[in-house]
Amino acid sequence: MAETEASAALVILDGMSTLVDRYVPRFELYFAKPEPFEEPGAGPLEILEPPEATFQEVERLNGLVFRASSASPIPGGNAGASSGDAGSVPTLTQLLPLAGPWGDKPEEHTDDILSVQFTETIEKNALASLQIEVLNVYDSERRTYRYTDIPADLPPERTGVFPLLDYGDTLALRVGYGEGLDWMFDGVVEKFEVDFPADGESKISLTAVDRRSLLRNKKKLKKGASGGSSEEQVAAQIVREVGLRVAAEEGQLTKPTKETKKPKPKDQDALQYLTDRANKAAIELICFGKTVYVLKPADQNPGTVVRYVYRQGLISFKPTFNGVGKPTKVRVEARNPDTGETITAEVSTDDLVEAGLALRAADGTPTDKVKKSGQAGERVEVVTNYPARTQEEAKRIAIGILKKNLDNTLTAQGSILGDPRVRPRTTIQIEGVGRFDGLWYVTQAVHKLGANGYQTQFNARRTAALPERGEAASSA
């Protein structure tokens, strides 16, 4: 692997030996019913640091969990719940275990969940999604289906909790090994599908997405929502309109460009506007619970790395080098809309390294490989359709365009034995694949749990070129 400036600071965890009970995966899936709709109150404008925001979200979810103790005379107890008296039935907004465990005894467990798939990505800053398949058990005595029917003769105070699964419910998931379960998702069911097949039992398929979805179809933003001195502040103003908040690294301020300072286009809703701004500013968005993380790419600052070796936890690995149409430099030729002055800025991968958007490696970056081996020399992309008032603004636009091309040059797909630590924005060290050994930055992770156990599939990118020079053997 090529030496990098960041290599000395790496903390490398072996993927196979650093998880307790590595071959006994566990997950807990929870659901909650929505309260009668009210317009959400404005979320906070304060921008939290990511660790604090994550801690608060975990505490919020832990506080919502309802567990019925088997020691209670009735299903109740509210152990770990944030509201309600001991022995009461759960409230609408509490998280109930879906398909068990409801208590501590084996007979209080059910196994109706057939499969779980959680997808999280920073590719085009798409929404995270959770897809589950549940066996819709039929009760032949009551002649009702467990999850889709409403029991007869319900008292008025309980009619709001049935059917058990429906559109608009909350789903929450945590996954791990042994006692170490990590919250991974909290979102809203957007798609609900029931199958009554010719042969076999009824099944339910549900798809939930993260809470950025609340911004969909919201065309009107409050005055000033698109203003602000940084992209992080603009994001905070947008998401607070649906009760969400923003987390960003301390001191992170991404200056808006002339292009992103424009008011929201009338044909865009708030979600499209937020995502479009982030994509243009080379910002990565992730949503966990009620927090939207607005973060700069972490390619050059991997920190803790999870290590996997081919055929020792790394099940498959498929790298791809795609040099089609990839520029090695980007030149922005803009016109100042106020003065008519022509402003030009040209950037190369050296500028990406200086900006912390690519690793400094002995063999350069994948786009440097395009220049050296593509038989066409330097490839300069000239961009003329962006306005800019200053040289600095034009340079930021050029860096964003070159970064997007670099990220799509050297990529990989792979699968490993399930690991909840492998998420977008984490770095994995791949070994056992020869020249493709090295650090890869995860851009998408799909966690699958079901009849075949637990697997994690990932997409990754690499901003350091593959090694092209051999090393002399060390003398004995």
C-alpha positions as CSV (number, residue, x, y, z in Angstrom):
1,M,0.0,0.0,0.0
2,A,1.3,3.5,-0.8
3,E,2.5,5.5,2.1
4,T,0.3,8.5,3.0
5,E,0.5,11.4,5.3
6,A,-2.4,10.0,7.4
7,S,-1.0,6.4,7.7
8,A,0.9,7.2,10.8
9,A,-2.3,8.2,12.7
10,L,-4.3,5.1,11.7
11,V,-5.9,2.9,14.3
12,I,-6.5,-0.4,12.6
13,L,-9.1,-2.9,14.0
14,D,-9.2,-6.4,12.7
15,G,-12.7,-7.0,11.4
16,M,-13.0,-10.6,12.5
17,S,-11.5,-10.6,16.0
18,T,-12.7,-7.3,17.5
19,L,-16.4,-8.1,17.7
20,V,-17.7,-10.2,20.7
21,D,-19.6,-13.3,19.7
22,R,-18.6,-12.7,16.1
23,Y,-20.7,-15.6,14.6
24,V,-23.9,-14.9,16.6
25,P,-25.4,-11.7,15.1
26,R,-28.4,-10.1,16.8
27,F,-30.8,-7.4,15.8
28,E,-33.8,-5.7,17.4
29,L,-36.5,-4.1,15.3
30,Y,-39.0,-1.7,16.9
31,F,-42.1,0.1,15.7
32,A,-44.3,3.0,17.0
33,K,-47.6,4.4,15.9
34,P,-47.9,8.0,14.8
35,E,-49.8,10.6,16.9
36,P,-52.5,12.7,15.2
37,F,-50.6,15.0,12.8
38,E,-49.6,18.4,13.9
39,E,-47.2,20.8,12.1
40,P,-43.9,20.1,13.7
41,G,-42.4,22.9,15.8
42,A,-39.3,24.6,14.5
43,G,-36.1,22.6,15.2
44,P,-33.1,24.2,16.9
45,L,-30.7,26.5,14.9
46,E,-27.8,25.4,17.0
47,I,-25.3,23.2,15.2
48,L,-24.1,20.3,17.4
49,E,-20.8,18.4,17.0
50,P,-21.5,14.9,15.6
51,P,-20.5,12.9,18.7
52,E,-22.8,14.9,20.9
53,A,-25.7,14.7,18.4
54,T,-25.3,11.0,18.1
55,F,-25.2,10.6,21.9
56,Q,-28.5,12.6,22.2
57,E,-30.2,10.6,19.5
58,V,-29.2,7.3,21.1
59,E,-30.5,8.5,24.5
60,R,-33.8,9.6,22.9
61,L,-34.3,6.2,21.3
62,N,-33.3,4.3,24.4
63,G,-35.8,6.4,26.3
64,L,-38.6,5.5,23.9
65,V,-38.2,1.7,24.1
66,F,-41.1,-0.1,25.8
67,R,-40.3,-3.5,27.3
68,A,-42.9,-5.7,29.0
69,S,-41.4,-7.4,32.0
70,S,-42.4,-11.0,32.4
71,A,-42.6,-10.3,36.2
72,S,-45.5,-7.9,35.6
73,P,-49.1,-9.3,36.1
74,I,-50.0,-7.6,32.8
75,P,-48.0,-6.6,29.7
76,G,-46.5,-3.4,30.9
77,G,-43.9,-2.0,33.2
78,N,-42.5,0.5,30.8
79,A,-38.9,-0.4,31.7
80,G,-36.7,2.2,29.9
81,A,-39.7,4.2,28.7
82,S,-39.7,8.0,28.9
83,S,-43.4,8.2,29.9
84,G,-46.2,6.3,31.5
85,D,-46.7,4.6,34.8
86,A,-45.4,1.1,35.7
87,G,-47.8,-1.6,34.6
88,S,-49.5,0.6,32.0
89,V,-49.9,-0.2,28.3
90,P,-47.5,1.5,26.0
91,T,-48.2,5.0,24.6
92,L,-48.6,5.6,20.9
93,T,-45.1,7.1,20.4
94,Q,-43.2,4.4,22.4
95,L,-41.0,1.9,20.5
96,L,-42.4,-1.6,20.7
97,P,-40.4,-4.7,19.8
98,L,-41.6,-6.0,16.5
99,A,-41.9,-9.8,16.5
100,G,-40.3,-9.9,20.0
101,P,-38.9,-10.1,22.4
102,W,-41.7,-8.6,24.5
103,G,-40.3,-10.1,27.7
104,D,-37.8,-12.4,29.2
105,K,-39.4,-15.8,28.7
106,P,-39.0,-17.9,25.5
107,E,-42.7,-18.1,25.0
108,E,-42.8,-14.3,24.8
109,H,-40.6,-14.3,21.7
110,T,-41.9,-14.6,18.2
111,D,-40.0,-15.1,14.9
112,D,-42.1,-13.4,12.3
113,I,-39.4,-11.3,10.8
114,L,-38.2,-13.0,7.6
115,S,-35.6,-10.5,6.4
116,V,-34.1,-7.1,7.2
117,Q,-32.2,-4.8,4.8
118,F,-30.8,-1.5,5.8
119,T,-29.2,0.7,3.1
120,E,-27.2,3.9,3.9
121,T,-25.4,6.0,1.4
122,I,-23.6,9.2,0.6
123,E,-23.8,8.6,-3.1
124,K,-25.8,11.6,-4.4
125,N,-26.8,12.1,-0.8
126,A,-29.8,9.7,-1.2
127,L,-32.1,8.8,1.7
128,A,-31.3,5.9,4.0
129,S,-33.9,3.1,3.8
130,L,-35.0,0.1,5.9
131,Q,-36.8,-2.8,4.1
132,I,-38.3,-5.6,6.2
133,E,-40.4,-8.6,5.3
134,V,-42.7,-10.0,8.0
135,L,-44.8,-13.2,8.1
136,N,-48.4,-12.0,8.5
137,V,-49.6,-14.9,10.7
138,Y,-53.2,-15.9,10.4
139,D,-55.2,-16.7,13.5
140,S,-57.7,-19.4,12.5
141,E,-59.8,-19.0,15.6
142,R,-60.2,-15.2,15.5
143,R,-60.0,-15.2,11.7
144,T,-57.7,-12.3,11.6
145,Y,-54.2,-11.6,10.4
146,R,-51.7,-10.6,13.1
147,Y,-50.2,-7.5,11.6
148,T,-52.8,-6.1,9.2
149,D,-56.2,-6.6,10.8
150,I,-58.1,-4.7,13.5
151,P,-59.4,-7.0,16.3
152,A,-63.1,-6.9,16.9
153,D,-64.7,-5.1,19.9
154,L,-61.7,-2.9,20.8
155,P,-62.2,-0.4,23.6
156,P,-62.1,3.2,22.3
157,E,-58.7,3.9,24.0
158,R,-57.0,1.2,21.9
159,T,-58.4,1.7,18.5
160,G,-55.5,4.0,17.6
161,V,-52.9,1.2,17.8
162,F,-54.3,-1.2,15.2
163,P,-53.4,-2.5,12.6
164,L,-50.0,-3.2,14.1
165,L,-48.2,-2.3,10.9
166,D,-49.2,0.4,8.5
167,Y,-48.1,3.3,6.4
168,G,-46.7,6.2,8.4
169,D,-45.5,4.1,11.3
170,T,-42.0,4.6,12.8
171,L,-39.4,1.8,12.4
172,A,-36.2,1.7,14.4
173,L,-33.4,-0.8,14.1
174,R,-30.3,-1.8,16.1
175,V,-27.8,-4.4,15.1
176,G,-24.7,-6.0,16.6
177,Y,-23.2,-9.0,18.3
178,G,-23.5,-10.2,21.9
179,E,-24.6,-7.3,24.1
180,G,-23.2,-4.7,21.8
181,L,-26.2,-3.6,19.8
182,D,-25.9,-0.2,18.0
183,W,-28.8,1.9,16.8
184,M,-28.6,2.2,13.0
185,F,-31.9,3.6,11.9
186,D,-35.0,5.5,12.9
187,G,-37.4,6.5,10.2
188,V,-40.9,6.6,8.8
189,V,-42.7,3.9,6.7
190,E,-43.3,5.2,3.2
191,K,-44.3,2.0,1.4
192,F,-46.6,-0.8,2.7
193,E,-47.2,-4.0,0.7
194,V,-49.2,-7.1,1.6
195,D,-48.9,-10.4,-0.4
196,F,-51.7,-13.0,-0.2
197,P,-50.1,-15.7,-2.5
198,A,-51.7,-18.6,-4.3
199,D,-49.5,-20.9,-2.3
200,G,-47.9,-20.2,1.1
201,E,-48.6,-17.7,3.9
202,S,-49.3,-14.0,3.8
203,K,-46.3,-11.7,4.0
204,I,-45.8,-8.0,4.5
205,S,-43.1,-5.8,3.0
206,L,-42.4,-2.4,4.5
207,T,-40.0,0.3,3.4
208,A,-39.1,3.1,5.7
209,V,-36.8,6.1,4.9
210,D,-34.9,8.6,7.1
211,R,-36.6,11.7,8.3
212,R,-35.3,14.0,5.6
213,S,-38.3,12.6,3.7
214,L,-40.4,15.1,5.7
215,L,-38.9,17.8,3.5
216,R,-40.5,16.2,0.4
217,N,-43.2,18.3,-1.4
218,K,-42.4,21.2,0.9
219,K,-42.2,23.9,-1.8
220,K,-42.5,27.0,0.5
221,L,-39.6,27.9,2.8
222,K,-39.7,30.6,5.4
223,K,-38.1,33.9,4.4
224,G,-34.3,33.8,4.8
225,A,-34.1,30.0,4.8
226,S,-31.7,30.1,1.8
227,G,-29.6,32.7,3.4
228,G,-26.7,32.2,5.8
229,S,-23.0,32.6,5.8
230,S,-22.3,28.9,5.3
231,E,-23.9,25.8,3.8
232,E,-24.1,24.3,7.3
233,Q,-26.2,27.3,8.5
234,V,-28.4,27.1,5.5
235,A,-29.0,23.4,6.0
236,A,-30.0,24.1,9.7
237,Q,-32.5,26.7,8.6
238,I,-34.1,24.3,6.1
239,V,-34.3,21.2,8.2
240,R,-35.6,23.0,11.3
241,E,-38.9,23.7,9.4
242,V,-39.8,20.0,9.9
243,G,-38.4,19.7,13.5
244,L,-34.9,18.4,12.6
245,R,-31.5,19.8,13.5
246,V,-28.0,19.8,12.0
247,A,-24.7,18.4,13.2
248,A,-21.3,19.4,11.8
249,E,-17.6,19.3,12.8
250,E,-16.5,22.2,15.0
251,G,-15.2,25.0,12.9
252,Q,-16.6,23.6,9.6
253,L,-17.9,26.4,7.5
254,T,-18.5,25.8,3.8
255,K,-18.9,29.1,2.0
256,P,-21.8,29.2,-0.4
257,T,-21.0,30.0,-4.1
258,K,-22.9,32.4,-6.2
259,E,-24.8,29.5,-7.7
260,T,-26.0,28.1,-4.3
261,K,-26.8,31.6,-3.0
262,K,-29.7,31.8,-5.4
263,P,-33.2,31.4,-3.9
264,K,-34.8,28.0,-4.1
265,P,-36.1,27.2,-7.6
266,K,-39.9,27.0,-7.6
267,D,-39.9,23.5,-9.1
268,Q,-37.7,22.1,-6.2
269,D,-39.0,21.0,-2.9
270,A,-37.0,21.5,0.3
271,L,-35.4,18.0,0.1
272,Q,-34.3,18.5,-3.5
273,Y,-33.0,22.0,-2.7
274,L,-31.0,20.7,0.4
275,T,-29.5,17.8,-1.6
276,D,-28.7,19.8,-4.6
277,R,-26.8,22.4,-2.5
278,A,-24.9,19.7,-0.7
279,N,-23.9,18.0,-4.0
280,K,-22.6,21.2,-5.5
281,A,-20.6,22.0,-2.4
282,A,-19.1,18.5,-2.2
283,I,-20.8,17.9,1.2
284,E,-21.9,14.6,2.5
285,L,-25.3,14.2,4.1
286,I,-26.4,11.5,6.6
287,C,-29.5,11.4,8.7
288,F,-29.9,9.5,12.0
289,G,-33.1,10.0,13.9
290,K,-33.9,13.7,14.0
291,T,-30.4,14.9,13.1
292,V,-29.0,15.6,9.7
293,Y,-25.2,15.4,9.6
294,V,-23.6,17.9,7.2
295,L,-20.0,16.8,6.7
296,K,-17.0,17.3,4.5
297,P,-15.6,14.1,2.9
298,A,-13.3,12.2,5.3
299,D,-11.1,10.5,2.7
300,Q,-7.9,12.1,4.0
301,N,-8.8,11.6,7.7
302,P,-9.7,7.9,8.1
303,G,-8.9,7.7,11.8
304,T,-10.1,4.3,12.9
305,V,-10.0,1.7,10.1
306,V,-11.6,-1.8,10.0
307,R,-9.3,-4.4,8.3
308,Y,-10.6,-7.3,6.2
309,V,-8.7,-10.0,4.4
310,Y,-9.9,-11.8,1.3
311,R,-11.5,-15.1,2.2
312,Q,-11.0,-14.3,5.9
313,G,-14.2,-12.2,6.4
314,L,-13.9,-10.5,3.0
315,I,-16.3,-12.6,0.9
316,S,-15.9,-10.8,-2.4
317,F,-14.2,-7.7,-3.8
318,K,-14.6,-6.2,-7.2
319,P,-12.6,-3.0,-8.0
320,T,-13.2,-0.9,-11.1
321,F,-11.1,1.7,-12.8
322,N,-13.2,3.9,-15.0
323,G,-11.3,6.6,-16.9
324,V,-14.1,7.3,-19.4
325,G,-14.4,11.1,-19.8
326,K,-12.5,11.8,-16.6
327,P,-10.7,15.2,-16.6
328,T,-7.3,15.6,-15.0
329,K,-7.8,19.4,-14.5
330,V,-10.9,21.6,-14.4
331,R,-10.9,25.2,-15.5
332,V,-13.8,27.5,-14.6
333,E,-14.3,30.5,-16.9
334,A,-16.9,32.7,-15.2
335,R,-18.2,36.2,-15.5
336,N,-18.8,38.5,-12.6
337,P,-22.5,39.4,-12.9
338,D,-21.9,42.8,-11.3
339,T,-18.9,44.0,-13.1
340,G,-18.7,41.9,-16.3
341,E,-15.2,40.9,-15.4
342,T,-14.0,37.5,-16.6
343,I,-12.7,35.3,-13.8
344,T,-10.7,32.1,-14.5
345,A,-9.6,29.4,-12.0
346,E,-7.9,26.1,-12.9
347,V,-7.3,23.3,-10.4
348,S,-5.6,19.9,-10.4
349,T,-5.5,17.0,-8.0
350,D,-2.8,18.8,-6.1
351,D,-5.5,21.3,-5.1
352,L,-7.7,18.5,-3.9
353,V,-4.9,17.2,-1.7
354,E,-4.3,20.7,-0.2
355,A,-8.0,21.0,0.4
356,G,-8.1,17.7,2.3
357,L,-10.3,16.0,-0.3
358,A,-7.8,13.4,-1.4
359,L,-4.9,11.5,0.1
360,R,-1.3,12.4,-0.7
361,A,0.1,9.2,-2.1
362,A,3.4,8.2,-3.7
363,D,1.7,7.3,-7.0
364,G,-0.7,10.3,-7.0
365,T,-4.5,9.9,-7.5
366,P,-6.5,7.9,-10.0
367,T,-6.9,10.9,-12.2
368,D,-3.1,11.3,-12.3
369,K,-3.2,7.7,-13.7
370,V,-5.5,8.9,-16.4
371,K,-3.0,11.5,-17.4
372,K,0.0,9.2,-17.4
373,S,-1.6,6.1,-19.0
374,G,-4.6,7.3,-20.9
375,Q,-2.6,8.1,-24.1
376,A,-4.1,11.6,-24.3
377,G,-2.0,13.5,-21.7
378,E,-3.7,16.3,-19.8
379,R,-7.5,16.4,-20.0
380,V,-8.9,19.8,-19.1
381,E,-12.6,20.2,-18.6
382,V,-13.6,23.8,-19.3
383,V,-16.8,25.0,-17.5
384,T,-18.4,28.2,-18.5
385,N,-22.0,28.0,-17.1
386,Y,-21.3,29.0,-13.5
387,P,-21.2,32.6,-12.3
388,A,-18.5,33.7,-9.8
389,R,-17.7,37.0,-8.2
390,T,-14.2,36.2,-7.0
391,Q,-11.2,34.0,-7.9
392,E,-11.8,32.0,-4.7
393,E,-15.4,31.3,-5.6
394,A,-14.4,30.1,-9.1
395,K,-11.7,27.8,-7.5
396,R,-14.3,26.3,-5.1
397,I,-16.5,25.5,-8.1
398,A,-13.7,23.9,-10.0
399,I,-12.6,21.8,-7.0
400,G,-16.1,20.5,-6.5
401,I,-16.3,19.4,-10.1
402,L,-12.9,17.7,-10.1
403,K,-13.6,16.0,-6.8
404,K,-16.8,14.5,-8.1
405,N,-14.9,13.1,-11.1
406,L,-12.1,11.7,-8.9
407,D,-14.6,9.9,-6.6
408,N,-16.0,8.0,-9.6
409,T,-12.7,6.9,-11.1
410,L,-11.4,4.1,-8.8
411,T,-14.3,2.4,-7.1
412,A,-15.1,-1.1,-5.7
413,Q,-18.0,-3.3,-4.6
414,G,-17.6,-5.9,-1.9
415,S,-19.2,-8.0,0.7
416,I,-18.1,-9.1,4.2
417,L,-19.4,-11.0,7.1
418,G,-21.9,-8.6,8.7
419,D,-20.2,-5.7,10.5
420,P,-22.3,-2.8,11.9
421,R,-19.2,-0.7,12.0
422,V,-19.0,-0.6,8.2
423,R,-21.1,2.4,7.4
424,P,-20.8,5.3,4.8
425,R,-17.8,7.6,5.6
426,T,-15.9,4.8,7.3
427,T,-12.6,3.5,5.9
428,I,-11.7,-0.1,5.5
429,Q,-8.3,-1.7,4.8
430,I,-8.5,-4.4,2.3
431,E,-5.9,-7.1,2.1
432,G,-5.3,-10.3,0.2
433,V,-6.2,-8.8,-3.2
434,G,-2.7,-8.0,-4.4
435,R,-2.2,-4.6,-6.0
436,F,-5.7,-3.5,-4.8
437,D,-4.7,-3.8,-1.2
438,G,-5.1,-0.5,0.7
439,L,-7.5,2.0,2.2
440,W,-11.0,2.3,0.7
441,Y,-13.6,4.9,1.7
442,V,-17.1,3.4,2.1
443,T,-19.8,5.3,0.2
444,Q,-22.7,2.9,0.6
445,A,-23.4,0.0,3.0
446,V,-26.2,-2.5,2.8
447,H,-26.8,-4.6,5.9
448,K,-28.8,-7.8,5.2
449,L,-30.1,-10.1,7.9
450,G,-32.2,-13.1,7.2
451,A,-32.1,-16.9,6.5
452,N,-28.5,-16.6,5.3
453,G,-27.3,-14.9,8.4
454,Y,-25.8,-11.4,8.4
455,Q,-23.8,-9.9,5.5
456,T,-22.7,-6.4,4.8
457,Q,-22.3,-5.3,1.1
458,F,-20.5,-2.1,0.4
459,N,-19.5,0.4,-2.3
460,A,-16.2,2.2,-1.8
461,R,-13.9,4.6,-3.5
462,R,-10.2,5.3,-3.4
463,T,-8.5,8.6,-4.0
464,A,-4.9,7.2,-4.0
465,A,-3.7,5.6,-7.2
466,L,-2.8,1.9,-7.3
467,P,0.9,1.3,-6.7
468,E,3.0,1.2,-9.9
469,R,6.5,0.8,-8.4
470,G,8.0,-2.2,-6.8
471,E,9.9,-2.1,-3.6
472,A,13.4,-3.6,-3.2
473,A,13.6,-6.6,-0.8
474,S,15.1,-5.7,2.5
475,S,18.5,-7.2,3.2
476,A,18.8,-9.8,5.9
